[in-house]
């Protein structure tokens, strides 16, 4: 029998004392310097999502996850949908049950909720941006396709320790198993993780204005080969177990200099990108075990 909503567990982890969220319109950090971040032992607690407490904190994390494209979605409706399934997914807090979450993880059945307006918007968005990086996904997302896609959404404040991630995924697998045993609609064929990455690009702050006659027609070969960095390091492990994965550019235009506004303790500018990972349902458990070993420093 499935449990009732409750606190999920506690872990003490050495952690930076300052937490930051990635604001898509402003800088990652404001007047925060490396020397300001002392390490202390922090108690992290896992909780079930709670509609009466977590709505605003969840919206903040969703806004961070979707970056500049967050304005394309009804975040209130998305937060409400996530909170409507309190026995699935978890939040992580440091100041007790009544405080805002510093991290969350959940899964949404895109087929079951396909009549919900925010899911329709999300499905169209995912279909549009997956055509070149995950060609099989638009077919899987088609309403006529019997595939059951579980959309995994997860986000946490920057500087949250990676050790909080494996328990969230492990608990999610258990909850999905319990739900399937009770004939609830979580018998997925695939999981789609919507995440984000970034590339480092040269700062424009000290660069002279380019001559008026020099205009770029598109990305240079050097730009195309830029190294990808991960906001969520677990994504790099999940990719090894995936059917397909890839980055995509956000739809929302940004001002010149936006990459510089997102610098944190570095000379390079930061350009975020959307990221998708498609995993067959039967391979998620092995992927989570590999991810846990990777984040704990194992091989």
N, C-alpha and C positions, 0 to 999 in steps of 0.2 A: 504494500500500500504506500502511496506517495505521502511524503511528509507535509506538515503544515508550514507556512512561512515562518522563518526564524533566522537568528544569527547563524552563520555557517561555519565559523572558525576564526582563529586568530594566529598571527605569525609576527614575530619580532624580527625586524630587518634593519641593519645599519643603513641610514638613508640621509640624503642631503636635506637640510632643514628648510630649504626654499623650494616651493613647487611653482611651476609655470605652466600656462596653457598657451597653445599656439594660436594666437589671434590672427585670422586670415586677413585682417585689415591693418594691423599694426605690427609692432615688433614682437618677437618671441618673449623678450624680457625687457623690463624697464628699469634702468639703473641698478641692475643686478650684476655683480662681478664675481668671478670665480672665487676670490678670496672670501666672499661673503658666505659661501656655502659650507658650513661645518657639517660633519657627519655625526649623527646621534642614532641611538636605537629607537625605532618607532614601532608601535603596535598597530598592525593593519588588521582590520576585521572585515570578513565577508558577510554580506547580507543578501537576502532576497530583494528584488526590486519592490519598492513600496510606493504606491501612487500618492499617498498623502504626504510623503516626505521628499521623494527623489525627482519630482517633475522638473524643477528649475535647474538642478545640478545636471540632470540627464540632458536637458536642452543645451546647456553649455558645452558638454562633451560632444554632442552630435554636431554642434556648430564647428567645433575644432576639427572633428573627423572629416567633415565635408568641405572644409576650407572655404575658399571664395565661392564655391558653388552651393554653399548652404542656403543661400537666398532663393535657390530654385525649388526648395522643398518646404512643405508645411511642417516645421520642426515640432510644433506643439502636437500636431496629429501623430507624428512619428513617435514622439515620447509617450503619448497616451497609449499607442498601440503596444509599445514595448512593455509598459507598465500594466497592461491588461493581462499579461501572462506572468504573474508573480512567482510561479513555481518553476520558471525556466529562466536561466541566466542569473547573474549576480552583480552586486556592486561592491566596491572596496572603499572603506572609510577609515579615518584615523581618530575621529572625535566622537565616536559613539553612534548609535542608531539614528539619532535625530539630526545628524550633520549631513552636509552634502557629500555625494560620492566623489571620490578622486579617480575612480576608474569604473568601467562597467563592461560587461560582455553579455550578448544575447544572440538569439537566432530567430528569424522570422520566416514562416512558410510563405513564399511568394505566390504559390498556387492557391492556398487556402484563403489568403487575404487579397486575391487579385481584383476584387470589387472595391477595395478601399482606395480612395483617391490618392493618398500619399504613396501607396504601393504601386499604383498605376504609373505615377510620375517616376518613381524609382526604377520600375521595370523598363520604362521607355529610355531613361537615362542609361541604365546598364546595357541595354540592347545597342544603343547608339555608340557607346564608347568601347564595346567589346568586339565589334565587327572585325577589326584588324588584328587585335591582340589575342582574342579567344574566339575564333570563328564559329565554334560549335555552340557558343552560349546563346545567341539570338534564337536558334532553333529550340534549344532547351527551355527558353523563357516564353516561347509561344504558348498561348492559352490552350491550343489544341494538343500540345505535347503532354504525354502522361508523366513526364519527369517531375519529381518533387524537389525543388531547389530550396535549400535552407540558406538564407542570407545571414551571414555572421557579421555583426556590427560590434566593434569593440574600440574603446579609446581610453586614454589615461593622461593625466597631466605629465608634462615633461619633467624628468628627474624622478618620477616614480620608479622604484626598483623593479627590475625585470622578474624578480622572484615571485611577484604577485600573479604572474600570467599563468603558469602551469596549473595552479589550483583552480583558477576560473574555468579553464578548458576541461579539466578532469571532471569537475562538478557538472559542467554542461553535458558531457557525454552521459553521465549517470542519470541526469534529469531526462534526457531524451530517451534513454532506455526505459525508464519508469513510465514516461508518457506513452511510448509505443505499446508497452504491456497493457496499458489501460485504454488502448484503441484511440488515442488522441492523434491528431494529424501531424506527427513529427517523424514519420517513416521516410526519411529523405533518401533520394538517389544520389544527390550531389550537394556539396556545400560551396557557397561562393563567399569568399572573404573580401569585403570592400575595405580597403585600407589606403595608405598614402606613403609616398616616398619623396625624396628630394634630390636635386642635383645642385652642386656648387658651381656658381658662375662668377666671372670676374666682376668685382665691384665697379660701379659707375661713379662713386662718390668723388674720387680724385681724378677721374679720366677727363681729358679735355673734350669739349664739344666736337663731334665729328663734322667734317666738311659737309655742306648742304647737299653736294652732289653724290655723296656716298650713302645709298640706302640699301638695306638688306632685302633681298627678295624672298628669303627663307632661311632656315637654320643651316649653318655651315656644317661641314663634315666633322669638324672638331666638336661642335655643339651636340651633334648626333651621338658621338662616342663618349659623352660625359659619363662618369661613374655614377651609379645609382646608390644612394644611401637610404637607410631604413629608419623611419620613426619608430617602427615596431620591429625589433631585430628578429622576432619569431617568424616573421614573414619569409625571411631568407631560407629558413628550414622548411616551412610549409611548401615552398616552391619546388623543393626536391621531391615531394610526394604528389605533386599536382598534375592534372591533365594538361593545364595550360595556365599561363599567367602573363601579366604585362602592365606597363604604365600607360596612362593617357593624360592628355592635357586638359585642364579645367576649361569649362565653357566661358566663365565670367571673365571679361577683360580686366586687367589690372593696370594701374598707372606705371609709367617708367619709374624705376627706383624701388618698386615693391620688393624685389629680391633683396635689396640692401636693407630694407626696413625689417627683414626677418633674420638678420644676422644675429648670432649669439656667440660671443667669445671667439670670433674668427674674422679673418680679413675678407673672405669670400662671401658673395651674396648667396642666398638660398632660394631655390625655385621649387616649390612643392608640386607634386603631380599626384593624380589619382592612381590607384593600384588595385588590381583584381587578381584573385587566385581561385581557380576552380579545382576542387578536389572531389574525387568519387567518395561516396559516403563510407564505403568499406575500408578506405585508406586513412580516414581521419584519426583513428585511434593510434596507429603507428606513427603518424605525423606528430601527434601530441606528445607521445613518448620521446621521440627524437628531439622535439623542441625543448622538452623539460631537461633532457640531458645536455643540450647545447647551452641553455641559459644557466645551468648549474656549473658549467665549466667542463662538462664531460665531453667525450668524443662524439 
